[in-house]
Every structure is written in C-alpha cells, then in structure tokens.
Amino acid sequence: MNATTSTAGSTWRDGAAKTIGRVLLTLMIATNVIVLAPAAVFCVITGQYTPIIVSIAFSGVCWWFLLRSLQALAEKRRTKKALMSATQN
C-alpha cells in the first residue's frame, strides 16, 4: 500500500469520524430536548422530581460517553498524523 492510498483512506475515515461525531452530537441534543423538557413539565405539574433527576443523570452519562468517544477519535487522529509526519521526515 503506497502513501497516496493510505492518505486517501485516512482522509475518508477522518471525514466519516467527523460526520459520525456531528450526528451523535445532534442526536444527543435532540434526545435531551425530547426527554428533559417533558420530564421538567411533569415535575412542575406533579411535584415529583425523581423523573427529572433520573433524566439529568441519564443525560450526563450519555454526554460523558459521547465526549469520551470524540476525545478518543481526536487522539487517534492526532497520533496518526504525528506518525505520518514522523515517517515522511
């Protein structure tokens, strides 16, 4: 496999990783709006605050997972670029 093919493949993968990250971020925001807004309304109407606490905790776990995934992708990309740079010099 030559350097051109390798670079083209990594560019495609980087683009796919960015797209997947953006889609996940959009889905997380949509999920937060869909889940947290009704839970907040329910809590205000009924006075029971357990659903909003559970929703916020679930949202926090999802955000943590998303951010860790994006961080891992970014680190992998940085490592790959550093390796490519080191092998070209």
A tleap script that builds the chain and sets N, CA, C and O, in Angstrom:
source leaprc.protein.ff14SB
mol = sequence {
  NMET ASN ALA THR THR SER THR ALA GLY SER
  THR TRP ARG ASP GLY ALA ALA LYS THR ILE
  GLY ARG VAL LEU LEU THR LEU MET ILE ALA
  THR ASN VAL ILE VAL LEU ALA PRO ALA ALA
  VAL PHE CYS VAL ILE THR GLY GLN TYR THR
  PRO ILE ILE VAL SER ILE ALA PHE SER GLY
  VAL CYS TRP TRP PHE LEU LEU ARG SER LEU
  GLN ALA LEU ALA GLU LYS ARG ARG THR LYS
  LYS ALA LEU MET SER ALA THR GLN CASN
}
set mol.1.N position { 0.849 -1.176 0.000 }
set mol.1.CA position { 0.000 0.000 0.000 }
set mol.1.C position { 0.894 1.239 0.000 }
set mol.1.O position { 1.752 1.386 0.871 }
set mol.2.N position { 0.703 2.104 -0.945 }
set mol.2.CA position { 1.563 3.283 -1.015 }
set mol.2.C position { 1.019 4.425 -0.165 }
set mol.2.O position { -0.086 4.341 0.369 }
set mol.3.N position { 1.797 5.484 -0.046 }
set mol.3.CA position { 1.425 6.606 0.829 }
set mol.3.C position { 0.171 7.312 0.342 }
set mol.3.O position { -0.620 7.792 1.154 }
set mol.4.N position { -0.025 7.385 -0.983 }
set mol.4.CA position { -1.198 8.078 -1.524 }
set mol.4.C position { -2.478 7.357 -1.122 }
set mol.4.O position { -3.441 7.984 -0.681 }
set mol.5.N position { -2.482 6.043 -1.276 }
set mol.5.CA position { -3.665 5.270 -0.910 }
set mol.5.C position { -3.933 5.386 0.586 }
set mol.5.O position { -5.077 5.556 1.009 }
set mol.6.N position { -2.883 5.293 1.373 }
set mol.6.CA position { -3.029 5.385 2.821 }
set mol.6.C position { -3.591 6.739 3.234 }
set mol.6.O position { -4.473 6.817 4.089 }
set mol.7.N position { -3.078 7.805 2.625 }
set mol.7.CA position { -3.554 9.148 2.963 }
set mol.7.C position { -5.005 9.318 2.548 }
set mol.7.O position { -5.803 9.886 3.293 }
set mol.8.N position { -5.352 8.827 1.357 }
set mol.8.CA position { -6.732 8.958 0.887 }
set mol.8.C position { -7.674 8.200 1.809 }
set mol.8.O position { -8.760 8.683 2.129 }
set mol.9.N position { -7.260 7.015 2.235 }
set mol.9.CA position { -8.104 6.229 3.130 }
set mol.9.C position { -8.305 6.911 4.464 }
set mol.9.O position { -9.413 6.924 5.000 }
set mol.10.N position { -7.233 7.479 5.006 }
set mol.10.CA position { -7.357 8.133 6.306 }
set mol.10.C position { -8.200 9.397 6.200 }
set mol.10.O position { -8.932 9.730 7.132 }
set mol.11.N position { -8.107 10.109 5.071 }
set mol.11.CA position { -8.936 11.300 4.876 }
set mol.11.C position { -10.407 10.915 4.874 }
set mol.11.O position { -11.232 11.593 5.485 }
set mol.12.N position { -10.733 9.829 4.187 }
set mol.12.CA position { -12.115 9.373 4.151 }
set mol.12.C position { -12.577 8.980 5.552 }
set mol.12.O position { -13.693 9.306 5.955 }
set mol.13.N position { -11.720 8.282 6.291 }
set mol.13.CA position { -12.084 7.860 7.647 }
set mol.13.C position { -12.230 9.058 8.578 }
set mol.13.O position { -13.127 9.095 9.421 }
set mol.14.N position { -11.351 10.028 8.420 }
set mol.14.CA position { -11.456 11.230 9.250 }
set mol.14.C position { -12.766 11.956 8.975 }
set mol.14.O position { -13.429 12.430 9.898 }
set mol.15.N position { -13.134 12.039 7.701 }
set mol.15.CA position { -14.405 12.670 7.348 }
set mol.15.C position { -15.584 11.903 7.922 }
set mol.15.O position { -16.543 12.497 8.415 }
set mol.16.N position { -15.506 10.585 7.855 }
set mol.16.CA position { -16.575 9.754 8.406 }
set mol.16.C position { -16.657 9.921 9.918 }
set mol.16.O position { -17.751 9.991 10.479 }
set mol.17.N position { -15.506 9.983 10.577 }
set mol.17.CA position { -15.493 10.164 12.033 }
set mol.17.C position { -16.092 11.510 12.414 }
set mol.17.O position { -16.836 11.602 13.391 }
set mol.18.N position { -15.774 12.557 11.651 }
set mol.18.CA position { -16.355 13.876 11.922 }
set mol.18.C position { -17.864 13.842 11.745 }
set mol.18.O position { -18.608 14.379 12.567 }
set mol.19.N position { -18.313 13.204 10.661 }
set mol.19.CA position { -19.747 13.127 10.395 }
set mol.19.C position { -20.457 12.353 11.491 }
set mol.19.O position { -21.513 12.771 11.966 }
set mol.20.N position { -19.888 11.237 11.892 }
set mol.20.CA position { -20.495 10.435 12.958 }
set mol.20.C position { -20.542 11.233 14.254 }
set mol.20.O position { -21.543 11.199 14.970 }
set mol.21.N position { -19.472 11.946 14.556 }
set mol.21.CA position { -19.454 12.788 15.755 }
set mol.21.C position { -20.533 13.853 15.717 }
set mol.21.O position { -21.204 14.098 16.720 }
set mol.22.N position { -20.702 14.488 14.564 }
set mol.22.CA position { -21.740 15.522 14.436 }
set mol.22.C position { -23.134 14.933 14.570 }
set mol.22.O position { -24.005 15.522 15.210 }
set mol.23.N position { -23.345 13.761 13.961 }
set mol.23.CA position { -24.652 13.104 14.064 }
set mol.23.C position { -24.936 12.729 15.516 }
set mol.23.O position { -26.045 12.940 16.006 }
set mol.24.N position { -23.937 12.172 16.206 }
set mol.24.CA position { -24.126 11.808 17.612 }
set mol.24.C position { -24.421 13.030 18.470 }
set mol.24.O position { -25.274 12.982 19.357 }
set mol.25.N position { -23.719 14.119 18.206 }
set mol.25.CA position { -23.957 15.347 18.961 }
set mol.25.C position { -25.372 15.860 18.725 }
set mol.25.O position { -26.054 16.259 19.668 }
set mol.26.N position { -25.813 15.852 17.476 }
set mol.26.CA position { -27.172 16.288 17.152 }
set mol.26.C position { -28.205 15.390 17.819 }
set mol.26.O position { -29.197 15.875 18.363 }
set mol.27.N position { -27.974 14.085 17.777 }
set mol.27.CA position { -28.901 13.153 18.428 }
set mol.27.C position { -28.942 13.359 19.933 }
set mol.27.O position { -30.004 13.254 20.547 }
set mol.28.N position { -27.791 13.652 20.533 }
set mol.28.CA position { -27.764 13.900 21.978 }
set mol.28.C position { -28.564 15.146 22.333 }
set mol.28.O position { -29.320 15.147 23.304 }
set mol.29.N position { -28.399 16.199 21.552 }
set mol.29.CA position { -29.148 17.428 21.822 }
set mol.29.C position { -30.636 17.174 21.650 }
set mol.29.O position { -31.439 17.605 22.478 }
set mol.30.N position { -31.011 16.477 20.581 }
set mol.30.CA position { -32.424 16.164 20.348 }
set mol.30.C position { -32.980 15.292 21.470 }
set mol.30.O position { -34.096 15.516 21.937 }
set mol.31.N position { -32.211 14.308 21.898 }
set mol.31.CA position { -32.657 13.435 22.988 }
set mol.31.C position { -32.844 14.227 24.273 }
set mol.31.O position { -33.807 14.012 25.008 }
set mol.32.N position { -31.921 15.144 24.541 }
set mol.32.CA position { -32.056 15.969 25.740 }
set mol.32.C position { -33.322 16.800 25.692 }
set mol.32.O position { -34.028 16.916 26.694 }
set mol.33.N position { -33.615 17.374 24.548 }
set mol.33.CA position { -34.829 18.186 24.422 }
set mol.33.C position { -36.066 17.309 24.564 }
set mol.33.O position { -37.016 17.673 25.257 }
set mol.34.N position { -36.052 16.148 23.906 }
set mol.34.CA position { -37.220 15.262 23.934 }
set mol.34.C position { -37.443 14.667 25.322 }
set mol.34.O position { -38.588 14.499 25.743 }
set mol.35.N position { -36.372 14.348 26.035 }
set mol.35.CA position { -36.505 13.690 27.341 }
set mol.35.C position { -36.612 14.696 28.482 }
set mol.35.O position { -37.482 14.570 29.343 }
set mol.36.N position { -35.733 15.689 28.490 }
set mol.36.CA position { -35.682 16.592 29.639 }
set mol.36.C position { -36.856 17.563 29.696 }
set mol.36.O position { -37.356 17.859 30.781 }
set mol.37.N position { -37.297 18.058 28.563 }
set mol.37.CA position { -38.405 19.023 28.578 }
set mol.37.C position { -39.690 18.405 29.138 }
set mol.37.O position { -40.281 18.988 30.047 }
set mol.38.N position { -40.149 17.252 28.637 }
set mol.38.CA position { -41.349 16.650 29.226 }
set mol.38.C position { -41.162 16.258 30.692 }
set mol.38.O position { -42.094 16.369 31.489 }
set mol.39.N position { -39.963 15.800 31.045 }
set mol.39.CA position { -39.711 15.434 32.442 }
set mol.39.C position { -39.816 16.658 33.335 }
set mol.39.O position { -40.359 16.583 34.437 }
set mol.40.N position { -39.298 17.781 32.864 }
set mol.40.CA position { -39.381 19.019 33.652 }
set mol.40.C position { -40.828 19.467 33.811 }
set mol.40.O position { -41.240 19.870 34.899 }
set mol.41.N position { -41.592 19.400 32.740 }
set mol.41.CA position { -43.013 19.782 32.813 }
set mol.41.C position { -43.753 18.860 33.770 }
set mol.41.O position { -44.544 19.321 34.593 }
set mol.42.N position { -43.501 17.555 33.667 }
set mol.42.CA position { -44.135 16.590 34.560 }
set mol.42.C position { -43.799 16.895 36.014 }
set mol.42.O position { -44.665 16.828 36.886 }
set mol.43.N position { -42.540 17.228 36.270 }
set mol.43.CA position { -42.114 17.516 37.642 }
set mol.43.C position { -42.799 18.756 38.193 }
set mol.43.O position { -43.210 18.780 39.353 }
set mol.44.N position { -42.921 19.775 37.370 }
set mol.44.CA position { -43.569 21.008 37.822 }
set mol.44.C position { -45.049 20.762 38.090 }
set mol.44.O position { -45.592 21.262 39.075 }
set mol.45.N position { -45.698 20.003 37.230 }
set mol.45.CA position { -47.137 19.752 37.382 }
set mol.45.C position { -47.422 18.875 38.596 }
set mol.45.O position { -48.331 19.169 39.372 }
set mol.46.N position { -46.653 17.800 38.765 }
set mol.46.CA position { -46.954 16.827 39.821 }
set mol.46.C position { -46.193 17.064 41.117 }
set mol.46.O position { -46.612 16.583 42.170 }
set mol.47.N position { -45.092 17.789 41.062 }
set mol.47.CA position { -44.285 17.994 42.255 }
set mol.47.C position { -43.351 16.836 42.553 }
set mol.47.O position { -42.678 16.830 43.584 }
set mol.48.N position { -43.301 15.852 41.659 }
set mol.48.CA position { -42.389 14.716 41.832 }
set mol.48.C position { -41.133 14.987 41.011 }
set mol.48.O position { -41.196 15.111 39.788 }
set mol.49.N position { -40.009 15.076 41.682 }
set mol.49.CA position { -38.783 15.479 40.997 }
set mol.49.C position { -37.851 14.322 40.655 }
set mol.49.O position { -36.772 14.539 40.103 }
set mol.50.N position { -38.252 13.109 40.975 }
set mol.50.CA position { -37.418 11.953 40.642 }
set mol.50.C position { -37.203 11.807 39.135 }
set mol.50.O position { -36.075 11.543 38.720 }
set mol.51.N position { -38.240 11.967 38.290 }
set mol.51.CA position { -38.009 11.809 36.840 }
set mol.51.C position { -36.977 12.784 36.273 }
set mol.51.O position { -36.183 12.402 35.412 }
set mol.52.N position { -36.974 14.021 36.734 }
set mol.52.CA position { -36.011 14.982 36.190 }
set mol.52.C position { -34.604 14.650 36.674 }
set mol.52.O position { -33.634 14.835 35.939 }
set mol.53.N position { -34.487 14.162 37.903 }
set mol.53.CA position { -33.167 13.778 38.420 }
set mol.53.C position { -32.625 12.592 37.626 }
set mol.53.O position { -31.450 12.572 37.258 }
set mol.54.N position { -33.475 11.612 37.365 }
set mol.54.CA position { -33.067 10.447 36.576 }
set mol.54.C position { -32.723 10.870 35.148 }
set mol.54.O position { -31.743 10.391 34.578 }
set mol.55.N position { -33.520 11.756 34.574 }
set mol.55.CA position { -33.264 12.227 33.209 }
set mol.55.C position { -31.948 12.985 33.115 }
set mol.55.O position { -31.194 12.805 32.158 }
set mol.56.N position { -31.671 13.822 34.091 }
set mol.56.CA position { -30.410 14.572 34.089 }
set mol.56.C position { -29.227 13.621 34.259 }
set mol.56.O position { -28.192 13.789 33.614 }
set mol.57.N position { -29.381 12.628 35.125 }
set mol.57.CA position { -28.299 11.652 35.317 }
set mol.57.C position { -28.053 10.862 34.031 }
set mol.57.O position { -26.906 10.655 33.633 }
set mol.58.N position { -29.131 10.425 33.389 }
set mol.58.CA position { -29.002 9.689 32.129 }
set mol.58.C position { -28.356 10.563 31.060 }
set mol.58.O position { -27.489 10.111 30.313 }
set mol.59.N position { -28.781 11.803 30.998 }
set mol.59.CA position { -28.213 12.746 30.039 }
set mol.59.C position { -26.723 12.948 30.299 }
set mol.59.O position { -25.923 12.986 29.363 }
set mol.60.N position { -26.358 13.074 31.555 }
set mol.60.CA position { -24.948 13.243 31.904 }
set mol.60.C position { -24.103 12.059 31.486 }
set mol.60.O position { -22.994 12.228 30.980 }
set mol.61.N position { -24.623 10.858 31.696 }
set mol.61.CA position { -23.898 9.652 31.288 }
set mol.61.C position { -23.742 9.613 29.767 }
set mol.61.O position { -22.675 9.271 29.257 }
set mol.62.N position { -24.805 9.964 29.051 }
set mol.62.CA position { -24.739 9.973 27.584 }
set mol.62.C position { -23.737 11.005 27.078 }
set mol.62.O position { -22.959 10.734 26.164 }
set mol.63.N position { -23.766 12.195 27.685 }
set mol.63.CA position { -22.803 13.233 27.290 }
set mol.63.C position { -21.384 12.783 27.584 }
set mol.63.O position { -20.488 12.997 26.768 }
set mol.64.N position { -21.161 12.162 28.735 }
set mol.64.CA position { -19.830 11.681 29.090 }
set mol.64.C position { -19.347 10.665 28.057 }
set mol.64.O position { -18.207 10.730 27.597 }
set mol.65.N position { -20.224 9.723 27.697 }
set mol.65.CA position { -19.870 8.703 26.710 }
set mol.65.C position { -19.549 9.340 25.363 }
set mol.65.O position { -18.560 8.976 24.726 }
set mol.66.N position { -20.370 10.282 24.927 }
set mol.66.CA position { -20.151 10.954 23.648 }
set mol.66.C position { -18.828 11.714 23.648 }
set mol.66.O position { -18.047 11.607 22.703 }
set mol.67.N position { -18.579 12.473 24.694 }
set mol.67.CA position { -17.352 13.259 24.747 }
set mol.67.C position { -16.110 12.374 24.832 }
set mol.67.O position { -15.084 12.692 24.230 }
set mol.68.N position { -16.188 11.276 25.566 }
set mol.68.CA position { -15.052 10.346 25.628 }
set mol.68.C position { -14.800 9.717 24.257 }
set mol.68.O position { -13.651 9.529 23.857 }
set mol.69.N position { -15.877 9.393 23.540 }
set mol.69.CA position { -15.723 8.817 22.201 }
set mol.69.C position { -15.074 9.815 21.253 }
set mol.69.O position { -14.164 9.466 20.501 }
set mol.70.N position { -15.543 11.049 21.291 }
set mol.70.CA position { -14.967 12.081 20.428 }
set mol.70.C position { -13.517 12.370 20.806 }
set mol.70.O position { -12.682 12.615 19.936 }
set mol.71.N position { -13.224 12.341 22.091 }
set mol.71.CA position { -11.849 12.556 22.544 }
set mol.71.C position { -10.940 11.428 22.045 }
set mol.71.O position { -9.812 11.676 21.621 }
set mol.72.N position { -11.434 10.204 22.097 }
set mol.72.CA position { -10.642 9.069 21.615 }
set mol.72.C position { -10.398 9.176 20.113 }
set mol.72.O position { -9.300 8.891 19.637 }
set mol.73.N position { -11.426 9.587 19.367 }
set mol.73.CA position { -11.252 9.768 17.927 }
set mol.73.C position { -10.227 10.856 17.627 }
set mol.73.O position { -9.382 10.693 16.748 }
set mol.74.N position { -10.303 11.956 18.355 }
set mol.74.CA position { -9.357 13.057 18.136 }
set mol.74.C position { -7.936 12.622 18.481 }
set mol.74.O position { -6.994 12.956 17.763 }
set mol.75.N position { -7.779 11.888 19.565 }
set mol.75.CA position { -6.450 11.417 19.964 }
set mol.75.C position { -5.886 10.451 18.926 }
set mol.75.O position { -4.702 10.505 18.593 }
set mol.76.N position { -6.733 9.582 18.425 }
set mol.76.CA position { -6.304 8.634 17.399 }
set mol.76.C position { -5.863 9.382 16.141 }
set mol.76.O position { -4.856 9.040 15.520 }
set mol.77.N position { -6.620 10.392 15.782 }
set mol.77.CA position { -6.289 11.187 14.597 }
set mol.77.C position { -4.959 11.927 14.797 }
set mol.77.O position { -4.124 11.953 13.892 }
set mol.78.N position { -4.759 12.526 15.975 }
set mol.78.CA position { -3.509 13.230 16.261 }
set mol.78.C position { -2.315 12.279 16.215 }
set mol.78.O position { -1.263 12.613 15.669 }
set mol.79.N position { -2.486 11.105 16.788 }
set mol.79.CA position { -1.412 10.115 16.792 }
set mol.79.C position { -1.070 9.683 15.371 }
set mol.79.O position { 0.100 9.548 15.013 }
set mol.80.N position { -2.106 9.469 14.571 }
set mol.80.CA position { -1.891 9.045 13.195 }
set mol.80.C position { -1.175 10.129 12.395 }
set mol.80.O position { -0.274 9.830 11.612 }
set mol.81.N position { -1.574 11.390 12.591 }
set mol.81.CA position { -0.915 12.495 11.888 }
set mol.81.C position { 0.540 12.623 12.322 }
set mol.81.O position { 1.416 12.865 11.492 }
set mol.82.N position { 0.801 12.461 13.614 }
set mol.82.CA position { 2.174 12.545 14.108 }
set mol.82.C position { 3.020 11.416 13.527 }
set mol.82.O position { 4.178 11.626 13.166 }
set mol.83.N position { 2.450 10.235 13.438 }
set mol.83.CA position { 3.166 9.096 12.868 }
set mol.83.C position { 3.458 9.325 11.394 }
set mol.83.O position { 4.563 9.051 10.927 }
set mol.84.N position { 2.468 9.828 10.659 }
set mol.84.CA position { 2.659 10.122 9.233 }
set mol.84.C position { 3.736 11.186 9.057 }
set mol.84.O position { 4.573 11.083 8.160 }
set mol.85.N position { 3.716 12.198 9.903 }
set mol.85.CA position { 4.706 13.270 9.827 }
set mol.85.C position { 6.105 12.739 10.138 }
set mol.85.O position { 7.080 13.125 9.493 }
set mol.86.N position { 6.195 11.864 11.118 }
set mol.86.CA position { 7.492 11.305 11.504 }
set mol.86.C position { 8.054 10.394 10.413 }
set mol.86.O position { 9.264 10.370 10.187 }
set mol.87.N position { 7.185 9.651 9.741 }
set mol.87.CA position { 7.662 8.737 8.702 }
set mol.87.C position { 8.037 9.480 7.424 }
set mol.87.O position { 8.848 8.980 6.644 }
set mol.88.N position { 7.471 10.652 7.194 }
set mol.88.CA position { 7.803 11.426 5.997 }
set mol.88.C position { 9.122 12.164 6.163 }
set mol.88.O position { 9.772 12.489 5.169 }
set mol.89.N position { 9.530 12.435 7.393 }
set mol.89.CA position { 10.782 13.186 7.626 }
set mol.89.C position { 11.986 12.300 7.643 }
set mol.89.O position { 13.104 12.781 7.826 }
savepdb mol mol.pdb
quit
